[in-house]
Amino acid sequence: MRSKLPISSLVAGWILFPLPYALAFPSYASLRGLSARQEEPVEAQGGKVPPNPPGPPSFTGTKLVDDSDHPWQAPQSGDIRGPCPGLNTLASHGYLPRNGVASPSQIITAVQEGFNMDNAAARGATYTAHLLVGNVVADLLSIGGKTPLTGRDFPGENATGISEHGRFEGDASLTRVDDFHGDRIAFDQGLFDQASTFFNRFGNGFYNITVAAELRFHRIQQSISTNPEFNLMGLRHISAYGEAALPVNLFVDGRKTGAEKGQLDMDSALSFFKDFRFPSGFFRAAEPGGAQGADVIVTTHPVSPGRNEGAGNYVVDDSLGSVLDPCKFYTQFVNVTVRDLYPNPRGVLRRNLNLNLGFVYEALGDPSCPQVFPYGQD
Ligand code: HEM
């Protein structure tokens, strides 16, 4: 069921823990080479030219983010929330539009401002999500379910929002049940209680990288044994490990130093995961970060990418790449996953897909991984 992976094959992950030279590939020339014919009809079709990705902010230290300009408010009727406690928290504090619909640029700016997420990690996660579940023509993304607020959808079904199961949202989440078992979006108190026993057993009451490694492995084993449709392939193999590390780096108050750094207390965890709320007076991380430590989580209990063929029958399948092979993931993401969603794009749609694909490649930041162009380069 569980297969060991050679540690030597472990490479730095991508989306949520990009290679350090990610920033060596600025995206500021991305519109070059597009024909005037493709640019002209955008407004007429209700489309928007996606702007180049925001860069890192000028100040990247810790600061109070639970401030008077960003008071927490419970979601109002019609406000959208989804499976990500980070994005939900930013929306409930007004760093993102409180209705839960935002452009990729707004999301990148918000995760940097509110959590001090590293620029390349922010770009990688956001543009990947946008290509999978956003409205790439209108340049809008729902942080939860499908909504008319993201505009007219081309071809009419792809802009589902990040709650859509099997695109970015996936199985073995830490605080939400698998889609097969019920509501994959709602916070699950039983799973949080289970997590808290791991806080106590492995972290002296706190969530840290050691706890993350044990809990991540346990949740995967639970899903393998109970979910006949369990899937841990491609992006989910990357995100499952990255998301287990994020709370250690970004949910801990940035004023903590020494032995307290990287130790998330249970009340703060509950505040983020359940209430989508900064703990009172919260300071963001002291330096830009993302999924640092995910390599430790992977190597503590390595599990190959794969999927269940019936409960308890885990079949290794690396056809979509994994955290162990980010270049294969990138290539398959573009050539298989995105192409399946958009087999024959034209006009504005094709132009915007190409721009967003370029943004994803730039976030990868790996010059040894060749860029692929499924829709041509003009
Ligand atoms: C940059 C854009 C981001 C996108 C597109 C994104 C998207 C997502 C998605 C789709 C999930 C659900 C995956 C699943 O099924 O478990 C998720 C989970 C998660 N996200 Fe985000 N996220 C982003 C940023 C952040 C940030 C800034 C944080 C922390 C400050 C964060 C923390 C988490 C955590 C801890 C989970 C796991 C929840 C669980 O397992 O119960 N994310 N994210």
Residues whose N, C-alpha, C, O or C-beta is under 5 A from the ligand:
A	BS01	HEM	P83 C84 P85 G86 L87 V111 F115 M117 A121 A122 A125 T126 A129 I162 F168 E169 G170 D171 S173 L174 T175 R176 E243 L246 P247 L250
